[in-house]
């Protein structure tokens, strides 16, 4: 199991729902993006607030 995104997250906002499904607690997430670049399989998708709407 890869945990490079978890290691990069200073806010401790990332948990794993199952073995390969990271979930982000948006109440803890600062939106810094540090979790995005070290993610080798690109399991994390980063969207701006405008894209979410």
Residue pairs with C-beta under 8 A, 6 or more apart in sequence:
1 16
1 19
1 20
2 20
2 39
2 40
2 41
4 38
4 39
4 40
5 14
5 22
5 35
5 36
5 38
5 39
5 43
5 44
6 14
6 16
6 22
6 35
7 38
8 34
8 35
8 37
8 38
9 34
9 35
10 30
10 32
10 34
11 28
11 29
11 30
11 32
12 28
13 24
13 25
13 26
13 27
13 28
13 29
13 30
14 22
14 23
14 24
14 25
14 35
15 22
15 23
15 25
16 22
16 23
17 23
20 41
20 43
21 43
22 43
22 44
24 35
24 44
33 46
35 44
36 44
36 46
